[in-house]
């Protein structure tokens, strides 16, 4: 089954491909010949994921899925949350976003946070949602050069490493996106098993 992944982020495409079985072919927007920046105007991850999936579905008429991920820092009232990618401005600078986050947490002893991913899958006209959560803490300075986004300052609960210090396999043991993807893959496997051949 071929499914379009509604993202321009190659890191996310790589993570998803590492998670799905070989009988699923994941195609990025670039590979589908689509070059647009999909708006994320809503106040929840679920609404943004739905908006992105529906936008791409209208353009491709293909099965597709999208995801929206937010970093939620409890002591900051769950900031940056749905605004994680644009926390420090519309240019989506990872470095500026991290600088703003660390500045806001400066001197704070409560640094507990979680990553939350919501996936919206569109099969025909039917929407299906899958959520994954990874609890952890924000460290006071960047560590590691793998990954992307807030990975250099997030340590998942149960590890001593930031996501940016981990290999893809290590990260997938904790990853919020992997947890949501596993639910998606289970659903797709059951769907393909039960659909008429």
C-alpha distance (Angstrom), angle and dihedral (degrees) to the residues before:
residue distance angle dihedral
X1 . . .
X2 3.80 . .
X3 3.80 116.6 .
X4 3.80 128.1 -179.9
X5 3.80 113.9 -131.6
X6 3.80 107.1 -146.9
X7 3.79 99.0 -137.7
X8 3.79 140.1 101.7
X9 3.82 91.0 -157.0
X10 3.82 109.2 105.9
X11 3.83 91.3 -167.9
X12 3.80 89.2 61.3
X13 3.81 91.6 46.5
X14 3.82 90.1 52.5
X15 3.82 91.7 48.9
X16 3.80 92.3 49.9
X17 3.81 93.9 46.6
X18 3.81 89.3 52.2
X19 3.80 88.4 55.5
X20 3.80 104.8 45.4
X21 3.82 127.3 79.3
X22 3.78 118.6 -106.5
X23 3.81 93.8 -105.3
X24 3.80 89.7 72.1
X25 3.78 119.6 75.1
X26 3.80 112.2 -155.9
X27 3.81 114.8 -157.6
X28 3.80 122.1 -166.9
X29 3.79 123.3 -140.5
X30 3.79 89.6 -105.6
X31 3.81 91.1 53.7
X32 3.80 89.0 47.9
X33 3.82 88.8 54.8
X34 3.80 94.5 -112.8
X35 3.79 119.7 135.2
X36 3.78 109.2 179.2
X37 3.77 135.5 119.7
X38 3.79 103.8 -128.3
X39 3.80 113.7 -140.7
X40 3.80 120.1 -117.2
X41 3.81 99.8 -161.5
X42 3.80 100.5 151.0
X43 3.79 135.1 96.8
X44 3.80 97.2 -128.6
X45 3.79 134.3 56.6
X46 3.81 90.1 -129.3
X47 3.81 93.9 55.8
X48 3.81 92.3 46.8
X49 3.81 92.2 48.6
X50 3.80 89.7 50.2
X51 3.82 92.4 48.5
X52 3.80 92.0 52.0
X53 3.80 94.5 46.6
X54 3.81 92.9 48.1
X55 3.82 92.2 47.7
X56 3.82 92.2 54.0
X57 3.80 92.6 41.7
X58 3.81 89.7 56.5
X59 3.81 90.5 51.0
X60 3.82 99.1 43.0
X61 3.83 105.4 23.7
X62 3.81 83.9 -143.0
X63 3.77 134.4 123.8
X64 3.77 105.1 -90.0
X65 3.75 144.7 164.2
X66 3.77 136.3 -158.6
X67 3.74 135.1 -171.8
X68 3.75 137.0 -152.9
X69 3.78 120.2 -159.5
X70 3.76 130.1 -168.1
X71 3.78 135.4 -175.0
X72 3.80 108.4 -137.3
X73 3.82 117.1 -162.4
X74 3.78 109.0 -166.1
X75 3.82 98.1 -151.6
X76 3.83 89.6 52.8
X77 3.81 93.8 54.6
X78 3.83 90.5 -97.4
X79 3.82 93.9 -53.2
X80 2.96 134.4 -171.1
X81 3.81 88.3 24.7
X82 3.78 114.9 134.7
X83 3.83 88.8 6.8
X84 3.83 94.5 56.3
X85 3.83 96.6 119.1
X86 3.82 93.2 47.3
X87 3.81 99.0 32.6
X88 3.80 94.0 126.3
X89 3.81 97.7 29.1
X90 3.78 146.9 -48.1
X91 3.83 93.8 -71.8
X92 3.85 89.0 77.0
X93 3.81 93.1 -136.2
X94 3.81 110.7 179.9
X95 3.80 91.0 -157.2
X96 3.81 95.1 50.2
X97 3.80 90.8 46.5
X98 3.82 91.4 53.0
X99 3.82 91.5 45.5
X100 3.81 90.8 53.5
X101 3.81 92.2 47.1
X102 3.81 94.3 48.8
X103 3.81 90.4 46.2
X104 3.81 91.3 53.3
X105 3.81 91.2 48.2
X106 3.82 94.6 45.2
X107 3.80 108.1 135.3
X108 3.81 93.4 3.4
X109 3.81 118.1 133.8
X110 3.81 92.8 -166.2
X111 3.78 103.6 77.4
X112 3.80 99.8 149.2
X113 3.79 114.6 138.2
X114 3.74 143.4 155.4
X115 3.78 137.6 -145.5
X116 3.79 113.8 -135.6
X117 3.81 125.9 -168.5
X118 3.79 125.6 -170.3
X119 3.82 118.3 -168.5
X120 3.79 122.1 -161.8
X121 3.81 115.0 -160.5
X122 3.79 119.9 -166.1
X123 3.79 115.0 -160.7
X124 3.77 105.4 176.1
X125 3.79 103.0 -45.6
X126 3.80 95.9 -29.1
X127 3.81 120.0 106.4
X128 3.79 122.2 -151.3
X129 3.82 125.0 -176.5
X130 3.81 129.5 -153.8
X131 3.81 126.3 -177.5
X132 3.80 132.8 -160.9
X133 3.81 127.9 -174.2
X134 3.81 132.1 -167.2
X135 3.81 118.6 -170.9
X136 3.79 120.5 -152.5
X137 3.80 147.7 120.2
X138 3.80 137.5 -88.0
X139 3.81 115.1 -119.5
X140 3.80 121.1 -145.7
X141 3.81 97.5 -117.8
X142 3.79 137.7 27.1
X143 3.80 118.3 -87.3
X144 3.80 126.1 -174.8
X145 3.79 134.1 6.4
X146 3.80 103.6 -123.4
X147 3.78 125.1 98.4
X148 3.78 126.0 19.9
X149 3.78 143.3 -105.9
X150 3.80 113.7 25.4
X151 3.82 93.4 -13.0
X152 3.87 94.6 113.4
X153 3.83 92.3 61.8
X154 3.83 102.7 35.6
X155 3.81 122.5 89.8
X156 3.80 113.6 -172.8
X157 3.80 116.9 -135.0
X158 3.80 109.2 -93.0
X159 3.81 95.7 32.2
X160 3.79 136.4 83.3
X161 3.79 92.9 -152.4
X162 3.78 131.3 82.8
X163 3.79 116.2 -123.6
X164 3.83 86.8 -107.6
X165 3.82 90.5 60.3
X166 3.81 92.7 54.0
X167 3.77 133.9 88.8
X168 3.81 115.7 -123.0
X169 3.82 89.9 -100.5
X170 3.81 91.8 51.7
X171 3.80 92.2 47.4
X172 3.80 91.8 48.9
X173 3.82 89.8 60.7
X174 3.81 88.4 66.6
X175 3.80 105.4 18.2
X176 3.80 120.9 132.1
X177 3.81 88.7 -153.1
X178 3.81 90.9 51.5
X179 3.82 90.9 51.3
X180 3.80 91.3 51.7
X181 3.81 90.1 44.2
X182 3.80 92.0 51.3
X183 3.81 88.8 56.2
X184 3.81 89.9 47.9
X185 3.81 92.4 48.7
X186 3.81 92.2 48.1
X187 3.79 88.9 51.4
X188 3.82 92.7 47.9
X189 3.80 92.4 47.7
X190 3.79 90.8 51.6
X191 3.80 89.8 44.3
X192 3.81 93.8 52.6
X193 3.82 91.2 43.4
X194 3.80 92.0 53.2
X195 3.81 98.5 39.2
X196 3.82 118.1 96.1
X197 3.82 114.7 -99.6
